[in-house]
Amino acid sequence: MAIQYHLMQDGFYRGSIDGIWGPATESAVYQYANAHNEVGNLVSKAASRQVFADILNSHPATNTNGG
């Protein structure tokens, strides 16, 4: 859910924050990677982790746990 939340905050995700990896989440990750010149990193699992870390760190002060 955190990935979806951060992608939404960055304007890449418009679906519901449900924690489900569906077409909207996949598209948003691709759009984020494209905007940050990281599309090539989506071809391997190890490099994809860096893209996910970058997404999660895009708003480091944000707490998605309600606290």
Secondary structure, 3 states (H helix, E strand, C coil): CHHHHHHHHCCCCCCCCCCCCCHHHHHHHHHHHHHCCCHHHHHCHHHHHHHHHHHHCCCCCCCCCCC
